[in-house]
Amino acid sequence: MPSRIISSPARQPNEPVTILSYGFRPFFLLAGVYGAFSLAAWLAAYAGWLVLSKTMAPVLWHGHEMLFGFAMAAATGFLLTAVPTWTKTSPERGGRLAFLVALWFAGRIAFWLQGVFPPPVVAMADLALIPAVIFFLIPPILGSGQRRNFFFLVFLILFFAANLLFHLDFLEVTDDTGFTGLKLALYTFILMMTVLSGRIIPSFTANALRIKNEDAEVRSEPLVEAAVFLAIIATAAADLAAAGGWLGGAPAVAAALALALRMRYWRTATTIDQPILWVLHLGHAWLVVGFACRGLAVLTDVIPASTALHALTIGAIGTMVLAVTTRASLGHTGRPLVIHRSIVAAYVLVTLAAIVRLSAPLAEVEYYGNLVITAGLLWVAAFTIFSAVYWPILTGPRSDGLGG
């Protein structure tokens, strides 16, 4: 998000309840709370204390809720906040925003109560949010004529298609498309993060260097940017097609190299004294690790494919969600962009969770389960901290008295 995203409209008459005054408020809070809650439930199921679903494999339930519950909440909050700022239009608020929040809850309730509701009802409830978000975002995006933002509509359409593939499997319309849908959703979210990081990391880093009166040359190279996106798309296509050997592994290696080269121009080392900046660079670095692991897993037997999956999900998505939500929440509520020490701890906990989870398949068999649970607890702790610290920020008024 460019720095201008922190602006907010002045307080208006008949201002809605604070939590419904801007899209980031309810959805960032839901992302934090549900990120902790759903993973805690998964750990309980993993330990044998809870049955999450009698109709689908636990790993499918877990993957779906982390992508379409947790990650989608974060993405919705971001898009409902960034798009109005970029297009200089009024944000969704009040009843219209409450409607979107209700759709998110409907999807989660239906998915949790699969044994109560028939599969078609579960599918319709879970699929409803994304078309509604698209409906609200089409007018400002298309009306502004800003072609660079059209991608976000494509992202939502692909994310919806991924969820549809998932549900069609359990409606017995298709065969074995559940995992395909999750893979498509994962790569779609990664592409969105890649677009976003290419916009905000150079911009925010350069701004910070200017404030410190240092050389602010932070840039993006068009050829490198093109290589990044082509390599990620090729990796996604190869993975979705279950390609092995060099056909499956080479694109992932290329993506890792291109992403690493991209960071070469971003002067990451200059951010070490500013957690609100280095966490963005860290989230992007996890993309490098994730694609490198993907290439290594496909080309060799050194590591399993799950290492790449968790580097991209826990490491990249988890870190980037925390990075964006913590920064945007401060900026949009009129607060200084200074991160609380407990949030720095949350940043570290997510990376530790990723490291521990990646190490689990490499450890002795008897340690595997404990490492998985430890990684999960670290994640739960990180998002519990975020939820506790940012609850009053997201539910309370702006510190400067303005609306939004």
C-alpha positions as CSV (number, residue, x, y, z in Angstrom):
1,M,0.0,0.0,0.0
2,P,1.5,3.3,-1.0
3,S,2.0,5.8,1.8
4,R,-1.1,7.8,0.8
5,I,-3.2,4.9,1.9
6,I,-3.1,6.1,5.5
7,S,-5.3,9.1,4.8
8,S,-8.8,9.1,6.0
9,P,-12.0,11.1,5.5
10,A,-13.1,13.7,8.0
11,R,-15.7,12.6,10.5
12,Q,-19.2,12.8,8.9
13,P,-22.7,13.1,10.4
14,N,-24.4,9.8,11.2
15,E,-21.0,8.1,11.4
16,P,-21.6,4.3,11.8
17,V,-20.4,2.4,14.8
18,T,-16.6,2.5,14.8
19,I,-15.9,-1.1,14.0
20,L,-18.0,-0.6,10.8
21,S,-16.5,2.7,9.7
22,Y,-13.8,1.2,7.5
23,G,-13.2,-2.2,6.0
24,F,-9.9,-2.8,7.7
25,R,-11.4,-2.6,11.1
26,P,-13.7,-5.7,11.3
27,F,-11.8,-7.8,8.8
28,F,-8.3,-7.3,10.2
29,L,-9.7,-8.1,13.6
30,L,-11.4,-11.3,12.2
31,A,-8.2,-12.3,10.5
32,G,-6.3,-12.1,13.8
33,V,-8.8,-13.8,16.0
34,Y,-9.7,-16.5,13.5
35,G,-6.0,-17.0,12.6
36,A,-5.4,-18.0,16.2
37,F,-8.8,-19.8,16.9
38,S,-8.9,-22.0,13.8
39,L,-5.3,-23.1,14.2
40,A,-5.9,-23.9,17.9
41,A,-8.9,-26.0,16.7
42,W,-6.7,-27.8,14.2
43,L,-4.1,-28.5,16.9
44,A,-6.9,-30.0,19.1
45,A,-7.9,-32.2,16.1
46,Y,-4.3,-33.2,15.4
47,A,-4.0,-34.2,19.1
48,G,-7.2,-36.3,18.8
49,W,-9.2,-34.1,21.1
50,L,-11.6,-32.8,18.5
51,V,-13.3,-33.9,15.2
52,L,-13.5,-31.0,12.8
53,S,-15.3,-32.8,10.0
54,K,-16.8,-36.2,9.3
55,T,-16.9,-35.6,5.6
56,M,-13.4,-34.4,4.7
57,A,-9.8,-35.1,5.6
58,P,-8.5,-32.9,8.4
59,V,-5.8,-31.5,6.2
60,L,-8.4,-30.3,3.7
61,W,-10.4,-28.6,6.4
62,H,-7.2,-27.0,7.8
63,G,-6.1,-25.8,4.4
64,H,-9.5,-24.4,3.5
65,E,-10.0,-22.4,6.7
66,M,-6.5,-20.9,6.7
67,L,-7.0,-19.7,3.1
68,F,-10.7,-18.9,2.8
69,G,-11.2,-18.0,6.4
70,F,-8.1,-16.4,7.7
71,A,-6.3,-15.2,4.6
72,M,-9.5,-14.1,2.8
73,A,-10.5,-12.0,5.9
74,A,-7.1,-10.2,5.7
75,A,-7.4,-9.7,1.9
76,T,-10.9,-8.4,2.2
77,G,-9.9,-5.8,4.8
78,F,-7.0,-4.7,2.7
79,L,-9.0,-4.3,-0.5
80,L,-11.9,-2.6,1.1
81,T,-9.4,-0.1,2.5
82,A,-6.8,0.3,-0.2
83,V,-9.1,0.5,-3.3
84,P,-11.2,3.5,-2.0
85,T,-7.9,5.3,-1.2
86,W,-6.3,4.6,-4.6
87,T,-9.5,5.5,-6.5
88,K,-10.5,8.5,-4.2
89,T,-13.9,7.0,-3.6
90,S,-16.0,6.5,-0.5
91,P,-15.3,3.3,1.4
92,E,-17.9,0.7,2.3
93,R,-19.2,1.3,5.8
94,G,-22.2,0.8,8.0
95,G,-24.8,-1.6,6.8
96,R,-23.0,-2.5,3.5
97,L,-19.8,-3.4,5.5
98,A,-21.9,-5.3,8.1
99,F,-23.4,-7.3,5.2
100,L,-19.9,-8.4,4.1
101,V,-19.0,-9.3,7.7
102,A,-22.2,-11.3,8.0
103,L,-21.3,-13.2,4.8
104,W,-17.8,-14.1,6.2
105,F,-19.4,-15.4,9.4
106,A,-22.0,-17.3,7.4
107,G,-19.3,-19.1,5.5
108,R,-17.4,-20.0,8.7
109,I,-20.5,-21.2,10.6
110,A,-21.6,-23.3,7.6
111,F,-18.2,-24.8,7.2
112,W,-17.9,-25.7,10.8
113,L,-21.3,-27.3,10.9
114,Q,-21.0,-29.5,7.9
115,G,-22.8,-32.3,9.7
116,V,-25.8,-30.0,10.3
117,F,-26.2,-28.4,6.9
118,P,-26.4,-30.2,3.6
119,P,-23.3,-29.8,1.3
120,P,-25.1,-27.4,-1.1
121,V,-26.0,-25.0,1.7
122,V,-22.4,-25.2,3.1
123,A,-21.1,-24.4,-0.4
124,M,-23.4,-21.5,-1.1
125,A,-22.7,-19.9,2.3
126,D,-19.0,-20.3,2.0
127,L,-18.9,-19.1,-1.6
128,A,-21.0,-16.0,-1.1
129,L,-18.5,-13.5,0.3
130,I,-16.1,-13.2,-2.7
131,P,-18.8,-12.3,-5.3
132,A,-20.1,-9.7,-2.9
133,V,-16.7,-8.1,-2.5
134,I,-16.2,-8.1,-6.2
135,F,-19.6,-6.4,-6.6
136,F,-18.6,-3.6,-4.3
137,L,-15.1,-3.2,-5.8
138,I,-16.0,-3.2,-9.5
139,P,-17.4,0.4,-9.6
140,P,-14.4,2.2,-8.0
141,I,-11.8,0.1,-9.8
142,L,-13.4,0.2,-13.3
143,G,-14.6,3.8,-12.8
144,S,-11.2,5.1,-11.9
145,G,-9.6,3.7,-15.1
146,Q,-6.5,2.6,-13.1
147,R,-5.6,-0.5,-15.0
148,R,-2.9,-1.4,-12.5
149,N,-5.7,-2.2,-10.0
150,F,-7.6,-4.5,-12.3
151,F,-5.5,-7.3,-11.1
152,F,-7.2,-7.3,-7.8
153,L,-10.5,-8.2,-9.5
154,V,-8.7,-11.0,-11.3
155,F,-7.3,-12.2,-7.9
156,L,-10.8,-12.3,-6.4
157,I,-12.2,-14.2,-9.5
158,L,-9.4,-16.8,-9.3
159,F,-9.9,-17.1,-5.5
160,F,-13.6,-17.7,-6.0
161,A,-12.8,-20.3,-8.7
162,A,-10.4,-22.1,-6.3
163,N,-13.1,-22.3,-3.6
164,L,-15.7,-23.5,-6.2
165,L,-13.3,-26.3,-7.2
166,F,-13.0,-27.2,-3.6
167,H,-16.7,-27.4,-3.0
168,L,-17.5,-29.2,-6.3
169,D,-15.4,-32.1,-5.1
170,F,-17.5,-32.5,-1.9
171,L,-20.7,-32.0,-3.9
172,E,-19.5,-35.0,-6.0
173,V,-19.7,-32.9,-9.2
174,T,-15.9,-33.3,-9.8
175,D,-13.3,-35.8,-8.7
176,D,-10.4,-34.9,-6.5
177,T,-10.5,-31.1,-7.1
178,G,-10.3,-30.3,-3.4
179,F,-6.6,-30.2,-3.3
180,T,-6.5,-28.5,-6.7
181,G,-8.7,-25.7,-5.4
182,L,-6.4,-25.2,-2.4
183,K,-3.3,-25.1,-4.6
184,L,-4.9,-22.5,-6.9
185,A,-6.0,-20.4,-3.9
186,L,-2.4,-20.6,-2.5
187,Y,-0.7,-19.4,-5.7
188,T,-3.3,-16.8,-6.3
189,F,-2.8,-15.3,-2.8
190,I,1.0,-15.5,-3.4
191,L,0.6,-13.6,-6.6
192,M,-1.4,-10.9,-4.9
193,M,1.3,-10.6,-2.2
194,T,3.9,-10.4,-4.8
195,V,2.1,-7.5,-6.5
196,L,1.5,-5.8,-3.2
197,S,5.1,-6.2,-2.0
198,G,6.5,-4.8,-5.2
199,R,4.4,-1.7,-4.6
200,I,4.9,-1.0,-0.9
201,I,8.3,-2.4,0.1
202,P,10.4,-0.1,-2.2
203,S,8.1,2.9,-1.4
204,F,8.1,2.5,2.3
205,T,11.8,1.7,2.5
206,A,12.7,4.8,0.4
207,N,10.4,7.0,2.6
208,A,12.2,5.8,5.7
209,L,15.6,6.5,4.2
210,R,14.6,10.0,3.3
211,I,13.5,10.6,6.9
212,K,16.9,9.5,8.1
213,N,18.5,11.7,5.4
214,E,20.1,8.8,3.7
215,D,20.4,7.8,0.1
216,A,16.8,6.8,-0.8
217,E,17.6,5.0,-4.0
218,V,15.3,1.9,-3.7
219,R,14.0,0.7,-7.0
220,S,12.3,-2.1,-9.0
221,E,13.7,-3.4,-12.2
222,P,11.1,-4.0,-14.9
223,L,12.8,-7.1,-16.3
224,V,13.2,-8.6,-12.8
225,E,9.6,-7.9,-12.0
226,A,8.5,-9.6,-15.2
227,A,10.7,-12.6,-14.4
228,V,9.3,-12.9,-10.9
229,F,5.7,-13.1,-12.2
230,L,6.4,-15.4,-15.1
231,A,8.3,-17.8,-12.9
232,I,5.6,-17.8,-10.2
233,I,2.9,-18.4,-12.8
234,A,5.0,-21.2,-14.4
235,T,5.5,-22.8,-10.9
236,A,1.8,-22.7,-10.2
237,A,0.9,-24.2,-13.6
238,A,3.5,-27.0,-13.1
239,D,2.2,-27.7,-9.6
240,L,-1.4,-27.8,-10.7
241,A,-0.5,-30.1,-13.5
242,A,1.5,-32.3,-11.1
243,A,4.6,-32.0,-13.3
244,G,7.8,-33.6,-11.9
245,G,11.4,-33.4,-12.8
246,W,12.9,-30.3,-14.3
247,L,9.5,-29.3,-15.8
248,G,8.1,-29.0,-12.3
249,G,11.2,-27.9,-10.4
250,A,13.0,-25.5,-12.7
251,P,10.2,-22.8,-12.6
252,A,10.3,-22.8,-8.8
253,V,14.1,-22.4,-8.7
254,A,13.7,-19.6,-11.2
255,A,11.1,-17.9,-9.0
256,A,13.3,-18.1,-6.0
257,L,16.2,-16.6,-7.9
258,A,14.1,-13.8,-9.4
259,L,12.6,-13.0,-6.0
260,A,16.0,-12.9,-4.4
261,L,17.3,-10.6,-7.2
262,R,14.3,-8.4,-6.7
263,M,15.3,-7.8,-3.1
264,R,18.8,-6.9,-4.1
265,Y,17.5,-3.5,-5.2
266,W,15.4,-2.9,-2.0
267,R,18.3,-2.3,0.5
268,T,16.9,-4.6,3.1
269,A,19.9,-4.1,5.4
270,T,18.9,-0.5,6.0
271,T,15.7,-1.5,7.7
272,I,17.1,-3.6,10.5
273,D,16.4,-0.8,13.1
274,Q,12.7,-0.5,12.1
275,P,10.5,-3.5,12.8
276,I,7.6,-2.0,10.8
277,L,9.9,-2.2,7.7
278,W,12.0,-5.3,8.2
279,V,8.9,-7.4,8.7
280,L,7.8,-6.6,5.2
281,H,11.2,-7.6,3.9
282,L,11.1,-10.7,6.0
283,G,7.7,-11.7,4.6
284,H,9.1,-11.4,1.1
285,A,12.2,-13.3,2.0
286,W,10.0,-16.2,3.0
287,L,8.7,-16.3,-0.6
288,V,12.3,-16.9,-1.7
289,V,12.7,-19.7,0.8
290,G,9.3,-21.2,-0.1
291,F,10.0,-21.4,-3.9
292,A,13.6,-22.6,-3.3
293,C,12.1,-25.4,-1.1
294,R,9.6,-26.2,-3.8
295,G,12.3,-26.5,-6.4
296,L,14.5,-28.7,-4.1
297,A,11.5,-30.9,-3.2
298,V,10.6,-31.6,-6.8
299,L,14.2,-32.0,-8.1
300,T,15.6,-34.1,-5.2
301,D,14.5,-36.3,-2.3
302,V,16.3,-34.1,0.2
303,I,13.1,-32.4,1.6
304,P,9.4,-33.2,1.2
305,A,6.9,-30.9,-0.6
306,S,5.4,-29.9,2.7
307,T,8.4,-27.8,3.5
308,A,7.7,-25.5,0.6
309,L,4.0,-25.4,1.5
310,H,4.6,-24.3,5.1
311,A,7.4,-21.8,4.1
312,L,4.9,-20.1,1.8
313,T,1.9,-20.3,4.2
314,I,3.2,-19.9,7.7
315,G,6.3,-18.0,6.7
316,A,5.3,-15.8,3.8
317,I,1.5,-15.4,4.2
318,G,1.6,-15.3,8.0
319,T,4.4,-12.7,8.1
320,M,3.0,-10.5,5.4
321,V,-0.5,-10.5,6.9
322,L,0.9,-9.4,10.2
323,A,3.1,-6.8,8.5
324,V,0.3,-5.2,6.5
325,T,-2.4,-5.4,9.2
326,T,-0.2,-3.9,11.9
327,R,1.0,-1.0,9.7
328,A,-2.3,-0.2,8.0
329,S,-4.2,-0.3,11.3
330,L,-1.9,2.3,12.8
331,G,-1.9,4.6,9.8
332,H,-5.7,4.5,9.2
333,T,-6.5,5.3,12.8
334,G,-4.2,8.3,12.9
335,R,-1.5,6.8,15.1
336,P,2.3,7.0,14.7
337,L,3.8,4.2,12.7
338,V,5.6,2.8,15.8
339,I,5.2,-0.9,16.5
340,H,4.7,-2.1,20.1
341,R,7.3,-4.4,21.4
342,S,4.8,-7.2,21.9
343,I,4.0,-7.0,18.1
344,V,7.7,-7.3,17.3
345,A,7.6,-10.5,19.4
346,A,4.6,-11.6,17.3
347,Y,6.6,-11.1,14.1
348,V,9.4,-13.3,15.5
349,L,7.0,-15.9,16.7
350,V,5.5,-16.4,13.2
351,T,9.0,-16.9,11.7
352,L,9.9,-19.3,14.5
353,A,6.7,-21.2,13.8
354,A,7.7,-21.5,10.2
355,I,11.2,-22.7,11.1
356,V,9.9,-25.3,13.5
357,R,7.3,-26.6,11.1
358,L,9.8,-26.8,8.3
359,S,12.2,-28.8,10.5
360,A,9.5,-31.3,11.5
361,P,9.8,-33.6,8.5
362,L,13.6,-33.5,8.8
363,A,13.7,-34.6,12.5
364,E,13.5,-38.1,13.9
365,V,10.0,-39.6,13.6
366,E,9.3,-39.6,17.3
367,Y,9.8,-35.8,17.4
368,Y,7.6,-35.0,14.4
369,G,4.3,-34.6,16.2
370,N,5.7,-32.5,19.0
371,L,7.3,-30.2,16.5
372,V,4.1,-29.8,14.5
373,I,2.2,-28.9,17.8
374,T,5.0,-26.5,18.8
375,A,4.9,-24.7,15.5
376,G,1.1,-24.4,15.8
377,L,1.3,-23.0,19.3
378,L,3.9,-20.4,18.2
379,W,1.4,-19.3,15.4
380,V,-1.5,-19.2,17.9
381,A,0.6,-17.1,20.3
382,A,1.6,-14.6,17.5
383,F,-2.0,-14.0,16.4
384,T,-3.3,-13.9,19.9
385,I,-0.9,-11.1,20.7
386,F,-1.9,-9.2,17.6
387,S,-5.6,-9.6,18.4
388,A,-5.1,-8.4,22.0
389,V,-2.9,-5.4,21.1
390,Y,-4.9,-4.3,18.1
391,W,-8.4,-4.9,19.5
392,P,-8.7,-1.4,21.1
393,I,-7.1,0.1,18.0
394,L,-9.5,-1.5,15.6
395,T,-12.6,-1.0,17.7
396,G,-11.9,2.4,19.1
397,P,-12.0,5.8,17.4
398,R,-9.1,7.4,15.5
399,S,-6.6,9.1,17.8
400,D,-6.9,12.4,15.8
401,G,-10.7,12.6,16.1
402,L,-11.3,12.2,12.3
403,G,-13.8,9.7,10.9
404,G,-12.8,6.3,9.6
